[in-house]
Amino acid sequence: MSTALPAFFTAFALVFVAELPDKTTVATLVLTTRYRASSVWTGVTAAFAVQTLVAVVFGSVLTLLPGQLVSVAAGVMFGIGAAILLRSGFRTAGDTGEDAMRAGPARVPFLRAAAASFGVLFAAEWGDASQLATAGLAARYAQPVAVGLGAFAAVACVTALAIMVGTKLRHRIRPHLLQRAAGVAFAGLAAYAFGSALLA
């Protein structure tokens, strides 16, 4: 139980930094311009809840393997996450969805808008850096509940920020710098995991 709190805060910090400049944040911004905020938040957080559960279950299954294999698996997942983030962070141009943001929110029934938001985010989150981080941390700490809660709290906070701040969020921060910082952090965790495997 002593590792539960570090697992929660590590998951929160890593996933928050990884998710803030991610494509799913941009997708949330775009969805907010098309549907009411309450519908978007409901659909997006539901999608994140399912994807977080998938990542935690996958990471927990890894803990059944020998410790050395778990460290290698966690290192691979963090390494893939680092590659995804660094590639995005050093890309010179990207689709920000600015054209879509110009349209105003449409009058769409709550459930239909929430379902559309769920579908967009559920598809976008597969194999995402934050999902890989969640699985890697679940394997590393063997604290699935703490990691799951930390990761979900992080994505819920990012979703709320994206909806509240809207397009201003993209102008006030530099997503590429955040992606680079998160990529370096993931690379460090990958190196630590591989080092643990070698010392095991």
SVG drawing of the C-alpha trace seen along z (x, -y; Angstrom):
<svg xmlns="http://www.w3.org/2000/svg" viewBox="-32 -33 55 48">
<polyline fill="none" stroke="black" stroke-width="0.4" points="0.0,0.0 3.0,-2.3 3.4,-2.7 -0.2,-3.7 0.3,-7.4 3.5,-7.6 1.7,-5.6 -1.3,-7.9 0.7,-11.1 3.2,-9.7 0.3,-8.6 -1.5,-11.9 1.6,-14.0 2.8,-11.9 -0.6,-11.5 -1.5,-15.2 1.7,-16.4 1.3,-13.8 -2.3,-14.5 -2.3,-18.3 -0.7,-18.8 -2.2,-15.6 -4.5,-15.2 -7.3,-14.2 -7.2,-17.7 -7.5,-19.2 -10.3,-16.9 -12.1,-18.0 -11.6,-21.6 -13.2,-20.9 -16.0,-18.9 -16.8,-21.8 -17.3,-24.1 -19.9,-21.7 -21.7,-20.4 -22.7,-21.7 -19.9,-21.5 -21.9,-19.1 -22.4,-16.6 -18.7,-16.7 -17.5,-16.3 -19.7,-13.4 -18.7,-11.6 -15.0,-12.3 -14.6,-11.4 -16.6,-8.2 -14.2,-7.3 -11.2,-8.0 -12.6,-5.9 -12.9,-2.9 -9.5,-3.4 -7.9,-3.9 -9.5,-0.6 -8.1,1.2 -4.6,-0.2 -4.7,0.7 -6.0,4.3 -3.2,4.8 -0.6,3.4 -1.9,5.6 -1.7,8.7 2.0,7.9 2.6,8.1 1.9,11.8 5.1,12.3 8.6,12.5 10.0,9.2 12.6,8.9 10.1,9.4 7.8,6.8 10.6,4.2 11.4,4.9 7.7,4.7 7.3,1.4 10.5,0.1 9.2,0.9 5.9,-0.8 7.6,-3.9 10.0,-3.8 7.1,-3.7 5.4,-6.6 8.6,-8.6 8.9,-8.0 5.3,-9.1 5.7,-12.3 9.1,-13.3 8.0,-12.7 5.0,-14.9 7.0,-17.5 9.5,-17.9 7.0,-17.9 7.0,-21.4 3.4,-21.5 0.2,-19.7 -3.5,-19.7 -4.9,-22.0 -8.5,-21.8 -8.7,-25.6 -11.2,-25.4 -13.5,-23.2 -13.3,-25.5 -14.8,-28.4 -18.2,-26.7 -20.5,-27.3 -22.1,-24.7 -25.0,-22.9 -28.3,-22.1 -27.9,-18.3 -29.6,-16.1 -27.5,-15.4 -27.1,-11.7 -26.3,-12.0 -23.6,-14.6 -22.2,-12.6 -22.1,-9.4 -20.3,-11.2 -17.8,-12.6 -17.3,-9.2 -16.7,-7.6 -14.1,-10.2 -12.1,-10.0 -12.4,-6.3 -10.9,-5.8 -8.2,-8.5 -6.9,-7.1 -5.9,-3.6 -2.2,-3.2 -1.8,-6.8 1.2,-7.9 -1.0,-8.4 -2.5,-4.9 0.9,-3.4 2.1,-5.3 -0.9,-4.1 -0.2,-0.5 3.5,-0.9 2.9,-2.4 0.3,0.3 2.9,2.9 5.7,1.0 3.9,0.2 1.5,3.1 -1.1,0.6 -3.8,0.8 -6.4,-1.2 -4.0,-4.0 -2.6,-4.2 -6.1,-4.1 -7.4,-6.8 -4.4,-9.0 -4.5,-8.6 -8.3,-9.2 -8.0,-12.3 -5.4,-13.7 -7.4,-13.1 -10.6,-14.5 -8.7,-17.6 -7.3,-18.1 -10.7,-17.6 -12.2,-20.2 -9.4,-22.6 -9.9,-22.1 -13.7,-22.7 -13.4,-25.7 -10.5,-27.5 -11.5,-26.4 -9.3,-27.7 -7.4,-30.1 -5.6,-27.0 -3.8,-26.5 -2.6,-30.1 -1.3,-30.4 0.9,-27.3 3.3,-25.7 2.1,-22.1 5.4,-21.0 7.4,-22.0 5.1,-20.0 5.3,-17.0 9.1,-17.2 9.2,-17.5 6.9,-14.6 8.9,-12.6 12.1,-13.1 10.3,-12.1 9.0,-8.9 12.5,-8.2 13.9,-8.5 11.3,-6.1 12.2,-3.6 15.9,-3.8 15.1,-3.3 12.9,-0.2 15.6,1.3 18.2,0.6 16.0,2.4 15.7,5.4 19.5,5.6 20.1,5.4 17.4,8.0"/>
</svg>
